[in-house]
């Protein structure tokens, strides 16, 4: 009896029922109780491992297999097991081989299973075998083998495309992916329960692989658009999301850093390490380190690159990332020391490291470049060395580089195009720097290869003229005569060509129609009519224009300035309300005869009065309407304004 009064038989019944319903979590609980009663129950252990795999907890399944490794030491139990348990064990064994990236062993097991079994899982085994072949092509650079696998389903077609990508056949791979997309749509269209969103979700992995092919072909804009479409679908496969986000980061490089920082979060999802291969994880970590460098996260960059170097000590890229970060921090001496240390420890990867060292210090760059035996006699390396030695005015070292390269090609590829081209460049270089004596041997070698080369012969005669005049005279006999060297050149056509800088003027031919006419009969040249200029608006054409019209107003002779503070009509100084016209009338000094207003002395008051006048005294005048009483003109209402009436 199990703990709690439950029998082992009932627990196995529970396991069977949960297995049929797909409830592997409850099945695990029942299996844990069974193993608590009997820790070495082989069937219970196998069923537990199957449940863990179905739940996606591969790491825990491997731990269970390693913990109970003694179970696999007995071989007799295979004979008493059912066929289903045997198939489960094979499946677990293949999964473990695939996760360990032992693709060759995995392919052998699958091949044996397909050959020796016939059931409803045959198509699934072929699909998995095609996936193993694709992995071998991509991660191990293994050549493709024709295993006779069909391409009847979109999974098989997709795996075949991945294998072609590993071989570099991008065009054929893209066509295969299009074929896989069509097969997927056709197969899913028959199912009425499948929606358009389900189809797009299933096609996400195919579209992501198509974008990868576009990216390899240089069609980065199309690839980026397709990658973003896959990201927007939010597929449940964390491995697909991580790979797609990583590829977007590689397209962004150091430009769209903000978008890359968002995409890098998708590569940190839980369970990614169980979905991707080791090289894929390394590529993602390398891009994380580069992104940290571009975002000025020096500590994070050093941490990631150091972790990568510890995982794969012989790989040069983590070291190069550390060197790039040191160069950004202006620590060039420390960067050179790191490169030197790595090149000594790993001479098989020293070529690329030494090229980087040559970029960091140009003083010793030539010595470093010449120490690379792999590229020592390449045309690009020779050109770089000669240019650098010429810049340092070390002509002897540059000639020595040419000498060693010519000797190498003389022994390996005598008379080849590369050999003769190198001899020609060496001769031209020596002639350029006045080393004609040293150029004689190279020129003789070129002339012997092609005796009809007049240019090389002329150079050889010029070089011998400084060393051996007799030899120069004897060689000059091989020059062609002046008649054979004359070229049939049309001078007129040459002068009239687009490239001519000087054209000789020719006298005009005199014909019968163009004979010179007698004096007085010459043709009168037609004068072109001048167009009348446009006059400004409101302009009187009869008026004489102002000669000072082009000067500013302040600089003109008749400018008097502006009158400030004066009004045309001023109010008089009379009583309040008096008008200007009335004040003039009230001025007695302006009248012709104005009798005195006061009586003369000695006269009776009021005996003599002033004559009557029509002028109304000021006090009897009615004052003019003031500003307050004057009627105002009706004003228009202002438009707009909040809260107006």
Secondary structure as a PSIPRED ss2 file (coil, helix, strand):
# PSIPRED VFORMAT (PSIPRED V4.0)

   1 X C   1.000  0.000  0.000
   2 X C   1.000  0.000  0.000
   3 X H   0.000  1.000  0.000
   4 X H   0.000  1.000  0.000
   5 X H   0.000  1.000  0.000
   6 X C   1.000  0.000  0.000
   7 X C   1.000  0.000  0.000
   8 X H   0.000  1.000  0.000
   9 X H   0.000  1.000  0.000
  10 X H   0.000  1.000  0.000
  11 X H   0.000  1.000  0.000
  12 X H   0.000  1.000  0.000
  13 X H   0.000  1.000  0.000
  14 X H   0.000  1.000  0.000
  15 X H   0.000  1.000  0.000
  16 X H   0.000  1.000  0.000
  17 X H   0.000  1.000  0.000
  18 X H   0.000  1.000  0.000
  19 X H   0.000  1.000  0.000
  20 X H   0.000  1.000  0.000
  21 X H   0.000  1.000  0.000
  22 X C   1.000  0.000  0.000
  23 X C   1.000  0.000  0.000
  24 X H   0.000  1.000  0.000
  25 X H   0.000  1.000  0.000
  26 X H   0.000  1.000  0.000
  27 X H   0.000  1.000  0.000
  28 X H   0.000  1.000  0.000
  29 X H   0.000  1.000  0.000
  30 X H   0.000  1.000  0.000
  31 X H   0.000  1.000  0.000
  32 X H   0.000  1.000  0.000
  33 X H   0.000  1.000  0.000
  34 X H   0.000  1.000  0.000
  35 X H   0.000  1.000  0.000
  36 X H   0.000  1.000  0.000
  37 X H   0.000  1.000  0.000
  38 X C   1.000  0.000  0.000
  39 X C   1.000  0.000  0.000
  40 X C   1.000  0.000  0.000
  41 X C   1.000  0.000  0.000
  42 X H   0.000  1.000  0.000
  43 X H   0.000  1.000  0.000
  44 X H   0.000  1.000  0.000
  45 X H   0.000  1.000  0.000
  46 X H   0.000  1.000  0.000
  47 X H   0.000  1.000  0.000
  48 X H   0.000  1.000  0.000
  49 X H   0.000  1.000  0.000
  50 X H   0.000  1.000  0.000
  51 X H   0.000  1.000  0.000
  52 X H   0.000  1.000  0.000
  53 X H   0.000  1.000  0.000
  54 X H   0.000  1.000  0.000
  55 X C   1.000  0.000  0.000
  56 X C   1.000  0.000  0.000
  57 X C   1.000  0.000  0.000
  58 X H   0.000  1.000  0.000
  59 X H   0.000  1.000  0.000
  60 X H   0.000  1.000  0.000
  61 X H   0.000  1.000  0.000
  62 X H   0.000  1.000  0.000
  63 X H   0.000  1.000  0.000
  64 X H   0.000  1.000  0.000
  65 X H   0.000  1.000  0.000
  66 X H   0.000  1.000  0.000
  67 X H   0.000  1.000  0.000
  68 X C   1.000  0.000  0.000
  69 X H   0.000  1.000  0.000
  70 X H   0.000  1.000  0.000
  71 X H   0.000  1.000  0.000
  72 X H   0.000  1.000  0.000
  73 X H   0.000  1.000  0.000
  74 X C   1.000  0.000  0.000
  75 X C   1.000  0.000  0.000
  76 X C   1.000  0.000  0.000
  77 X H   0.000  1.000  0.000
  78 X H   0.000  1.000  0.000
  79 X H   0.000  1.000  0.000
  80 X H   0.000  1.000  0.000
  81 X C   1.000  0.000  0.000
  82 X C   1.000  0.000  0.000
  83 X H   0.000  1.000  0.000
  84 X H   0.000  1.000  0.000
  85 X H   0.000  1.000  0.000
  86 X H   0.000  1.000  0.000
  87 X H   0.000  1.000  0.000
  88 X H   0.000  1.000  0.000
  89 X H   0.000  1.000  0.000
  90 X H   0.000  1.000  0.000
  91 X H   0.000  1.000  0.000
  92 X H   0.000  1.000  0.000
  93 X H   0.000  1.000  0.000
  94 X H   0.000  1.000  0.000
  95 X H   0.000  1.000  0.000
  96 X H   0.000  1.000  0.000
  97 X H   0.000  1.000  0.000
  98 X H   0.000  1.000  0.000
  99 X H   0.000  1.000  0.000
 100 X C   1.000  0.000  0.000
 101 X C   1.000  0.000  0.000
 102 X C   1.000  0.000  0.000
 103 X H   0.000  1.000  0.000
 104 X H   0.000  1.000  0.000
 105 X H   0.000  1.000  0.000
 106 X H   0.000  1.000  0.000
 107 X H   0.000  1.000  0.000
 108 X H   0.000  1.000  0.000
 109 X H   0.000  1.000  0.000
 110 X H   0.000  1.000  0.000
 111 X H   0.000  1.000  0.000
 112 X H   0.000  1.000  0.000
 113 X H   0.000  1.000  0.000
 114 X H   0.000  1.000  0.000
 115 X H   0.000  1.000  0.000
 116 X H   0.000  1.000  0.000
 117 X C   1.000  0.000  0.000
 118 X C   1.000  0.000  0.000
 119 X C   1.000  0.000  0.000
 120 X C   1.000  0.000  0.000
 121 X C   1.000  0.000  0.000
 122 X H   0.000  1.000  0.000
 123 X H   0.000  1.000  0.000
 124 X H   0.000  1.000  0.000
 125 X H   0.000  1.000  0.000
 126 X H   0.000  1.000  0.000
 127 X H   0.000  1.000  0.000
 128 X H   0.000  1.000  0.000
 129 X H   0.000  1.000  0.000
 130 X H   0.000  1.000  0.000
 131 X H   0.000  1.000  0.000
 132 X H   0.000  1.000  0.000
 133 X H   0.000  1.000  0.000
 134 X H   0.000  1.000  0.000
 135 X H   0.000  1.000  0.000
 136 X H   0.000  1.000  0.000
 137 X H   0.000  1.000  0.000
 138 X H   0.000  1.000  0.000
 139 X H   0.000  1.000  0.000
 140 X C   1.000  0.000  0.000
 141 X C   1.000  0.000  0.000
 142 X C   1.000  0.000  0.000
 143 X C   1.000  0.000  0.000
 144 X C   1.000  0.000  0.000
 145 X C   1.000  0.000  0.000
 146 X C   1.000  0.000  0.000
 147 X C   1.000  0.000  0.000
 148 X C   1.000  0.000  0.000
 149 X C   1.000  0.000  0.000
 150 X C   1.000  0.000  0.000
 151 X C   1.000  0.000  0.000
 152 X C   1.000  0.000  0.000
 153 X C   1.000  0.000  0.000
 154 X H   0.000  1.000  0.000
 155 X H   0.000  1.000  0.000
 156 X H   0.000  1.000  0.000
 157 X H   0.000  1.000  0.000
 158 X H   0.000  1.000  0.000
 159 X H   0.000  1.000  0.000
 160 X H   0.000  1.000  0.000
 161 X H   0.000  1.000  0.000
 162 X H   0.000  1.000  0.000
 163 X H   0.000  1.000  0.000
 164 X H   0.000  1.000  0.000
 165 X H   0.000  1.000  0.000
 166 X H   0.000  1.000  0.000
 167 X C   1.000  0.000  0.000
 168 X C   1.000  0.000  0.000
 169 X C   1.000  0.000  0.000
 170 X H   0.000  1.000  0.000
 171 X H   0.000  1.000  0.000
 172 X H   0.000  1.000  0.000
 173 X H   0.000  1.000  0.000
 174 X H   0.000  1.000  0.000
 175 X H   0.000  1.000  0.000
 176 X H   0.000  1.000  0.000
 177 X H   0.000  1.000  0.000
 178 X H   0.000  1.000  0.000
 179 X H   0.000  1.000  0.000
 180 X H   0.000  1.000  0.000
 181 X H   0.000  1.000  0.000
 182 X H   0.000  1.000  0.000
 183 X H   0.000  1.000  0.000
 184 X H   0.000  1.000  0.000
 185 X H   0.000  1.000  0.000
 186 X H   0.000  1.000  0.000
 187 X H   0.000  1.000  0.000
 188 X H   0.000  1.000  0.000
 189 X H   0.000  1.000  0.000
 190 X C   1.000  0.000  0.000
 191 X C   1.000  0.000  0.000
 192 X C   1.000  0.000  0.000
 193 X C   1.000  0.000  0.000
 194 X C   1.000  0.000  0.000
 195 X C   1.000  0.000  0.000
 196 X H   0.000  1.000  0.000
 197 X H   0.000  1.000  0.000
 198 X H   0.000  1.000  0.000
 199 X H   0.000  1.000  0.000
 200 X H   0.000  1.000  0.000
 201 X H   0.000  1.000  0.000
 202 X H   0.000  1.000  0.000
 203 X H   0.000  1.000  0.000
 204 X H   0.000  1.000  0.000
 205 X H   0.000  1.000  0.000
 206 X H   0.000  1.000  0.000
 207 X H   0.000  1.000  0.000
 208 X H   0.000  1.000  0.000
 209 X H   0.000  1.000  0.000
 210 X H   0.000  1.000  0.000
 211 X H   0.000  1.000  0.000
 212 X H   0.000  1.000  0.000
 213 X H   0.000  1.000  0.000
 214 X H   0.000  1.000  0.000
 215 X H   0.000  1.000  0.000
 216 X H   0.000  1.000  0.000
 217 X C   1.000  0.000  0.000
 218 X C   1.000  0.000  0.000
 219 X C   1.000  0.000  0.000
 220 X H   0.000  1.000  0.000
 221 X H   0.000  1.000  0.000
 222 X H   0.000  1.000  0.000
 223 X H   0.000  1.000  0.000
 224 X H   0.000  1.000  0.000
 225 X H   0.000  1.000  0.000
 226 X H   0.000  1.000  0.000
 227 X H   0.000  1.000  0.000
 228 X H   0.000  1.000  0.000
 229 X H   0.000  1.000  0.000
 230 X H   0.000  1.000  0.000
 231 X H   0.000  1.000  0.000
 232 X H   0.000  1.000  0.000
 233 X H   0.000  1.000  0.000
 234 X C   1.000  0.000  0.000
 235 X C   1.000  0.000  0.000
 236 X C   1.000  0.000  0.000
 237 X C   1.000  0.000  0.000
 238 X H   0.000  1.000  0.000
 239 X H   0.000  1.000  0.000
 240 X H   0.000  1.000  0.000
 241 X H   0.000  1.000  0.000
 242 X H   0.000  1.000  0.000
 243 X H   0.000  1.000  0.000
 244 X H   0.000  1.000  0.000
 245 X H   0.000  1.000  0.000
 246 X H   0.000  1.000  0.000
 247 X H   0.000  1.000  0.000
 248 X H   0.000  1.000  0.000
 249 X H   0.000  1.000  0.000
 250 X H   0.000  1.000  0.000
 251 X H   0.000  1.000  0.000
 252 X H   0.000  1.000  0.000
 253 X C   1.000  0.000  0.000
 254 X C   1.000  0.000  0.000
 255 X C   1.000  0.000  0.000
 256 X C   1.000  0.000  0.000
 257 X H   0.000  1.000  0.000
 258 X H   0.000  1.000  0.000
 259 X H   0.000  1.000  0.000
 260 X H   0.000  1.000  0.000
 261 X H   0.000  1.000  0.000
 262 X H   0.000  1.000  0.000
 263 X H   0.000  1.000  0.000
 264 X H   0.000  1.000  0.000
 265 X H   0.000  1.000  0.000
 266 X H   0.000  1.000  0.000
 267 X H   0.000  1.000  0.000
 268 X H   0.000  1.000  0.000
 269 X C   1.000  0.000  0.000
 270 X C   1.000  0.000  0.000
 271 X C   1.000  0.000  0.000
 272 X H   0.000  1.000  0.000
 273 X H   0.000  1.000  0.000
 274 X H   0.000  1.000  0.000
 275 X C   1.000  0.000  0.000
 276 X C   1.000  0.000  0.000
 277 X C   1.000  0.000  0.000
 278 X H   0.000  1.000  0.000
 279 X H   0.000  1.000  0.000
 280 X H   0.000  1.000  0.000
 281 X H   0.000  1.000  0.000
 282 X H   0.000  1.000  0.000
 283 X H   0.000  1.000  0.000
 284 X H   0.000  1.000  0.000
 285 X H   0.000  1.000  0.000
 286 X H   0.000  1.000  0.000
 287 X H   0.000  1.000  0.000
 288 X H   0.000  1.000  0.000
 289 X H   0.000  1.000  0.000
 290 X H   0.000  1.000  0.000
 291 X H   0.000  1.000  0.000
 292 X H   0.000  1.000  0.000
 293 X H   0.000  1.000  0.000
 294 X H   0.000  1.000  0.000
 295 X C   1.000  0.000  0.000
 296 X C   1.000  0.000  0.000
 297 X C   1.000  0.000  0.000
 298 X H   0.000  1.000  0.000
 299 X H   0.000  1.000  0.000
 300 X H   0.000  1.000  0.000
 301 X H   0.000  1.000  0.000
 302 X H   0.000  1.000  0.000
 303 X H   0.000  1.000  0.000
 304 X H   0.000  1.000  0.000
 305 X H   0.000  1.000  0.000
 306 X H   0.000  1.000  0.000
 307 X H   0.000  1.000  0.000
 308 X H   0.000  1.000  0.000
 309 X H   0.000  1.000  0.000
 310 X H   0.000  1.000  0.000
 311 X H   0.000  1.000  0.000
 312 X C   1.000  0.000  0.000
 313 X C   1.000  0.000  0.000
 314 X C   1.000  0.000  0.000
 315 X C   1.000  0.000  0.000
 316 X H   0.000  1.000  0.000
 317 X H   0.000  1.000  0.000
 318 X H   0.000  1.000  0.000
 319 X H   0.000  1.000  0.000
 320 X H   0.000  1.000  0.000
 321 X H   0.000  1.000  0.000
 322 X H   0.000  1.000  0.000
 323 X H   0.000  1.000  0.000
 324 X H   0.000  1.000  0.000
 325 X H   0.000  1.000  0.000
 326 X H   0.000  1.000  0.000
 327 X H   0.000  1.000  0.000
 328 X H   0.000  1.000  0.000
 329 X C   1.000  0.000  0.000
 330 X C   1.000  0.000  0.000
 331 X C   1.000  0.000  0.000
 332 X H   0.000  1.000  0.000
 333 X H   0.000  1.000  0.000
 334 X H   0.000  1.000  0.000
 335 X H   0.000  1.000  0.000
 336 X H   0.000  1.000  0.000
 337 X H   0.000  1.000  0.000
 338 X H   0.000  1.000  0.000
 339 X H   0.000  1.000  0.000
 340 X H   0.000  1.000  0.000
 341 X H   0.000  1.000  0.000
 342 X H   0.000  1.000  0.000
 343 X H   0.000  1.000  0.000
 344 X H   0.000  1.000  0.000
 345 X H   0.000  1.000  0.000
 346 X C   1.000  0.000  0.000
 347 X H   0.000  1.000  0.000
 348 X H   0.000  1.000  0.000
 349 X H   0.000  1.000  0.000
 350 X H   0.000  1.000  0.000
 351 X H   0.000  1.000  0.000
 352 X H   0.000  1.000  0.000
 353 X H   0.000  1.000  0.000
 354 X H   0.000  1.000  0.000
 355 X H   0.000  1.000  0.000
 356 X H   0.000  1.000  0.000
 357 X H   0.000  1.000  0.000
 358 X H   0.000  1.000  0.000
 359 X H   0.000  1.000  0.000
 360 X H   0.000  1.000  0.000
 361 X C   1.000  0.000  0.000
 362 X C   1.000  0.000  0.000
 363 X C   1.000  0.000  0.000
 364 X C   1.000  0.000  0.000
 365 X H   0.000  1.000  0.000
 366 X H   0.000  1.000  0.000
 367 X H   0.000  1.000  0.000
 368 X H   0.000  1.000  0.000
 369 X H   0.000  1.000  0.000
 370 X H   0.000  1.000  0.000
 371 X C   1.000  0.000  0.000
 372 X C   1.000  0.000  0.000
 373 X C   1.000  0.000  0.000
 374 X C   1.000  0.000  0.000
 375 X C   1.000  0.000  0.000
 376 X C   1.000  0.000  0.000
 377 X C   1.000  0.000  0.000
 378 X C   1.000  0.000  0.000
 379 X H   0.000  1.000  0.000
 380 X H   0.000  1.000  0.000
 381 X H   0.000  1.000  0.000
 382 X H   0.000  1.000  0.000
 383 X H   0.000  1.000  0.000
 384 X H   0.000  1.000  0.000
 385 X H   0.000  1.000  0.000
 386 X H   0.000  1.000  0.000
 387 X H   0.000  1.000  0.000
 388 X H   0.000  1.000  0.000
 389 X H   0.000  1.000  0.000
 390 X H   0.000  1.000  0.000
 391 X H   0.000  1.000  0.000
 392 X C   1.000  0.000  0.000
 393 X C   1.000  0.000  0.000
 394 X C   1.000  0.000  0.000
 395 X H   0.000  1.000  0.000
 396 X H   0.000  1.000  0.000
 397 X H   0.000  1.000  0.000
 398 X H   0.000  1.000  0.000
 399 X H   0.000  1.000  0.000
 400 X H   0.000  1.000  0.000
 401 X H   0.000  1.000  0.000
 402 X H   0.000  1.000  0.000
 403 X H   0.000  1.000  0.000
 404 X H   0.000  1.000  0.000
 405 X H   0.000  1.000  0.000
 406 X H   0.000  1.000  0.000
 407 X H   0.000  1.000  0.000
 408 X H   0.000  1.000  0.000
 409 X H   0.000  1.000  0.000
 410 X H   0.000  1.000  0.000
 411 X H   0.000  1.000  0.000
 412 X H   0.000  1.000  0.000
 413 X C   1.000  0.000  0.000
 414 X C   1.000  0.000  0.000
 415 X C   1.000  0.000  0.000
 416 X C   1.000  0.000  0.000
 417 X H   0.000  1.000  0.000
 418 X H   0.000  1.000  0.000
 419 X H   0.000  1.000  0.000
 420 X H   0.000  1.000  0.000
 421 X H   0.000  1.000  0.000
 422 X H   0.000  1.000  0.000
 423 X H   0.000  1.000  0.000
 424 X H   0.000  1.000  0.000
 425 X H   0.000  1.000  0.000
 426 X H   0.000  1.000  0.000
 427 X H   0.000  1.000  0.000
 428 X H   0.000  1.000  0.000
 429 X H   0.000  1.000  0.000
 430 X H   0.000  1.000  0.000
 431 X H   0.000  1.000  0.000
 432 X H   0.000  1.000  0.000
 433 X C   1.000  0.000  0.000
 434 X C   1.000  0.000  0.000
 435 X C   1.000  0.000  0.000
 436 X H   0.000  1.000  0.000
 437 X H   0.000  1.000  0.000
 438 X H   0.000  1.000  0.000
 439 X H   0.000  1.000  0.000
 440 X H   0.000  1.000  0.000
 441 X H   0.000  1.000  0.000
 442 X H   0.000  1.000  0.000
 443 X H   0.000  1.000  0.000
 444 X H   0.000  1.000  0.000
 445 X H   0.000  1.000  0.000
 446 X H   0.000  1.000  0.000
 447 X H   0.000  1.000  0.000
 448 X H   0.000  1.000  0.000
 449 X H   0.000  1.000  0.000
 450 X C   1.000  0.000  0.000
 451 X C   1.000  0.000  0.000
 452 X C   1.000  0.000  0.000
 453 X C   1.000  0.000  0.000
 454 X H   0.000  1.000  0.000
 455 X H   0.000  1.000  0.000
 456 X H   0.000  1.000  0.000
 457 X H   0.000  1.000  0.000
 458 X H   0.000  1.000  0.000
 459 X H   0.000  1.000  0.000
 460 X H   0.000  1.000  0.000
 461 X H   0.000  1.000  0.000
 462 X H   0.000  1.000  0.000
 463 X H   0.000  1.000  0.000
 464 X H   0.000  1.000  0.000
 465 X H   0.000  1.000  0.000
 466 X H   0.000  1.000  0.000
 467 X H   0.000  1.000  0.000
 468 X C   1.000  0.000  0.000
 469 X H   0.000  1.000  0.000
 470 X H   0.000  1.000  0.000
 471 X H   0.000  1.000  0.000
 472 X H   0.000  1.000  0.000
 473 X H   0.000  1.000  0.000
 474 X H   0.000  1.000  0.000
 475 X H   0.000  1.000  0.000
 476 X H   0.000  1.000  0.000
 477 X C   1.000  0.000  0.000
 478 X C   1.000  0.000  0.000
 479 X C   1.000  0.000  0.000
 480 X C   1.000  0.000  0.000
 481 X C   1.000  0.000  0.000
 482 X H   0.000  1.000  0.000
 483 X H   0.000  1.000  0.000
 484 X H   0.000  1.000  0.000
 485 X H   0.000  1.000  0.000
 486 X C   1.000  0.000  0.000
 487 X C   1.000  0.000  0.000
 488 X C   1.000  0.000  0.000
 489 X C   1.000  0.000  0.000
 490 X C   1.000  0.000  0.000
 491 X H   0.000  1.000  0.000
 492 X H   0.000  1.000  0.000
 493 X H   0.000  1.000  0.000
 494 X H   0.000  1.000  0.000
 495 X H   0.000  1.000  0.000
 496 X C   1.000  0.000  0.000
 497 X C   1.000  0.000  0.000
 498 X C   1.000  0.000  0.000
 499 X C   1.000  0.000  0.000
 500 X C   1.000  0.000  0.000
 501 X C   1.000  0.000  0.000
 502 X C   1.000  0.000  0.000
 503 X C   1.000  0.000  0.000
 504 X C   1.000  0.000  0.000
 505 X C   1.000  0.000  0.000
 506 X C   1.000  0.000  0.000
 507 X C   1.000  0.000  0.000
 508 X C   1.000  0.000  0.000
 509 X C   1.000  0.000  0.000
 510 X C   1.000  0.000  0.000
 511 X C   1.000  0.000  0.000
 512 X C   1.000  0.000  0.000
 513 X C   1.000  0.000  0.000
 514 X C   1.000  0.000  0.000
 515 X C   1.000  0.000  0.000
 516 X C   1.000  0.000  0.000
 517 X C   1.000  0.000  0.000
 518 X C   1.000  0.000  0.000
 519 X C   1.000  0.000  0.000
 520 X C   1.000  0.000  0.000
 521 X C   1.000  0.000  0.000
 522 X C   1.000  0.000  0.000
 523 X C   1.000  0.000  0.000
 524 X C   1.000  0.000  0.000
 525 X C   1.000  0.000  0.000
 526 X C   1.000  0.000  0.000
 527 X C   1.000  0.000  0.000
 528 X C   1.000  0.000  0.000
 529 X C   1.000  0.000  0.000
 530 X C   1.000  0.000  0.000
 531 X C   1.000  0.000  0.000
 532 X C   1.000  0.000  0.000
 533 X C   1.000  0.000  0.000
 534 X C   1.000  0.000  0.000
 535 X C   1.000  0.000  0.000
 536 X C   1.000  0.000  0.000
 537 X C   1.000  0.000  0.000
 538 X C   1.000  0.000  0.000
 539 X C   1.000  0.000  0.000
 540 X C   1.000  0.000  0.000
 541 X C   1.000  0.000  0.000
 542 X C   1.000  0.000  0.000
 543 X C   1.000  0.000  0.000
 544 X C   1.000  0.000  0.000
 545 X C   1.000  0.000  0.000
 546 X C   1.000  0.000  0.000
 547 X C   1.000  0.000  0.000
 548 X C   1.000  0.000  0.000
 549 X C   1.000  0.000  0.000
 550 X C   1.000  0.000  0.000
 551 X C   1.000  0.000  0.000
 552 X C   1.000  0.000  0.000
 553 X H   0.000  1.000  0.000
 554 X H   0.000  1.000  0.000
 555 X H   0.000  1.000  0.000
 556 X C   1.000  0.000  0.000
 557 X C   1.000  0.000  0.000
 558 X C   1.000  0.000  0.000
 559 X C   1.000  0.000  0.000
 560 X C   1.000  0.000  0.000
 561 X C   1.000  0.000  0.000
 562 X C   1.000  0.000  0.000
 563 X C   1.000  0.000  0.000
 564 X C   1.000  0.000  0.000
 565 X C   1.000  0.000  0.000
 566 X C   1.000  0.000  0.000
 567 X C   1.000  0.000  0.000
 568 X C   1.000  0.000  0.000
 569 X C   1.000  0.000  0.000
 570 X C   1.000  0.000  0.000
 571 X C   1.000  0.000  0.000
 572 X C   1.000  0.000  0.000
 573 X C   1.000  0.000  0.000
 574 X C   1.000  0.000  0.000
 575 X C   1.000  0.000  0.000
 576 X C   1.000  0.000  0.000
 577 X C   1.000  0.000  0.000
 578 X C   1.000  0.000  0.000
 579 X C   1.000  0.000  0.000
 580 X H   0.000  1.000  0.000
 581 X H   0.000  1.000  0.000
 582 X H   0.000  1.000  0.000
 583 X H   0.000  1.000  0.000
 584 X H   0.000  1.000  0.000
 585 X H   0.000  1.000  0.000
 586 X C   1.000  0.000  0.000
 587 X C   1.000  0.000  0.000
 588 X H   0.000  1.000  0.000
 589 X H   0.000  1.000  0.000
 590 X H   0.000  1.000  0.000
 591 X C   1.000  0.000  0.000
 592 X C   1.000  0.000  0.000
 593 X C   1.000  0.000  0.000
 594 X C   1.000  0.000  0.000
 595 X C   1.000  0.000  0.000
 596 X C   1.000  0.000  0.000
 597 X C   1.000  0.000  0.000
 598 X C   1.000  0.000  0.000
 599 X C   1.000  0.000  0.000
 600 X C   1.000  0.000  0.000
 601 X C   1.000  0.000  0.000
 602 X C   1.000  0.000  0.000
 603 X C   1.000  0.000  0.000
 604 X C   1.000  0.000  0.000
 605 X C   1.000  0.000  0.000
 606 X C   1.000  0.000  0.000
 607 X C   1.000  0.000  0.000
 608 X C   1.000  0.000  0.000
 609 X C   1.000  0.000  0.000
 610 X C   1.000  0.000  0.000
 611 X C   1.000  0.000  0.000
 612 X C   1.000  0.000  0.000
 613 X C   1.000  0.000  0.000
 614 X C   1.000  0.000  0.000
 615 X C   1.000  0.000  0.000
 616 X C   1.000  0.000  0.000
 617 X C   1.000  0.000  0.000
 618 X H   0.000  1.000  0.000
 619 X H   0.000  1.000  0.000
 620 X H   0.000  1.000  0.000
 621 X C   1.000  0.000  0.000
 622 X C   1.000  0.000  0.000
 623 X C   1.000  0.000  0.000
 624 X C   1.000  0.000  0.000
 625 X C   1.000  0.000  0.000
 626 X C   1.000  0.000  0.000
 627 X C   1.000  0.000  0.000
 628 X C   1.000  0.000  0.000
 629 X C   1.000  0.000  0.000
 630 X C   1.000  0.000  0.000
 631 X C   1.000  0.000  0.000
 632 X C   1.000  0.000  0.000
 633 X C   1.000  0.000  0.000
 634 X C   1.000  0.000  0.000
 635 X C   1.000  0.000  0.000
 636 X C   1.000  0.000  0.000
 637 X C   1.000  0.000  0.000
 638 X C   1.000  0.000  0.000
 639 X C   1.000  0.000  0.000
 640 X C   1.000  0.000  0.000
 641 X C   1.000  0.000  0.000
 642 X C   1.000  0.000  0.000
 643 X C   1.000  0.000  0.000
 644 X C   1.000  0.000  0.000
 645 X C   1.000  0.000  0.000
